[in-house]
Amino acid sequence: MAKPGPAAGSEGARKIADAHRGSHDHDKEGGFAANPDLAREAGRKGGETVKSRYGATFYQSIGKKGGETVKRERGTEFYAEIGRKGGEMRGQRAATARSAEAAGETPVPARKRGRPAKKAA
C-alpha cells in the first residue's frame, strides 16, 4: 500500500517540505546547535529508553562489536598508537602542573573525565 501524499523526492514533496520548514519552535531556536543542553537532554532520554528496552548489557555488546570492527579494520597497532598518544598528553599535563606548582602559580586543573555531574534541580 502506497503512502498518502506526493512521492518522496518529487516536486510536490519538495514544496511541502519547504512550506513546513521553520514552522516548529525548535526550527526557530536553532535546534541542537544553538542549544547544547537540548541535545544533551535528548541524548539522555534516548539512552534511558534504550537501556529500559534492551538492558545495560546491550551497550556492552555494541561496544564490543565496535571494538572488534576497529581491531579488524585498523589492527592492534592502532590501539597501541592511541594509547601512546594518550600517555604523552597525560605526561605533558603532569609536567605543566609540576612546573606551575614549583613556580608558585595556581596549577592547571586536571582534565575532566567521565560523566558530567548531575545538575541540582
Contacts in CASP RR format, 6 or more apart in sequence:
PFRMAT RR
TARGET T0000
AUTHOR 0000-0000-0000
METHOD contacts of the structure
MODEL  1
MAKPGPAAGSEGARKIADAHRGSHDHDKEGGFAANPDLAREAGRKGGETV
KSRYGATFYQSIGKKGGETVKRERGTEFYAEIGRKGGEMRGQRAATARSA
EAAGETPVPARKRGRPAKKAA
5 13 0 8 1.000
6 12 0 8 1.000
6 13 0 8 1.000
6 16 0 8 1.000
7 13 0 8 1.000
21 27 0 8 1.000
22 28 0 8 1.000
26 38 0 8 1.000
29 35 0 8 1.000
31 38 0 8 1.000
31 39 0 8 1.000
32 38 0 8 1.000
32 39 0 8 1.000
32 42 0 8 1.000
50 58 0 8 1.000
50 59 0 8 1.000
51 58 0 8 1.000
51 59 0 8 1.000
70 78 0 8 1.000
71 78 0 8 1.000
71 79 0 8 1.000
93 108 0 8 1.000
93 110 0 8 1.000
93 111 0 8 1.000
96 108 0 8 1.000
97 107 0 8 1.000
97 108 0 8 1.000
97 110 0 8 1.000
100 106 0 8 1.000
100 107 0 8 1.000
100 108 0 8 1.000
101 107 0 8 1.000
END
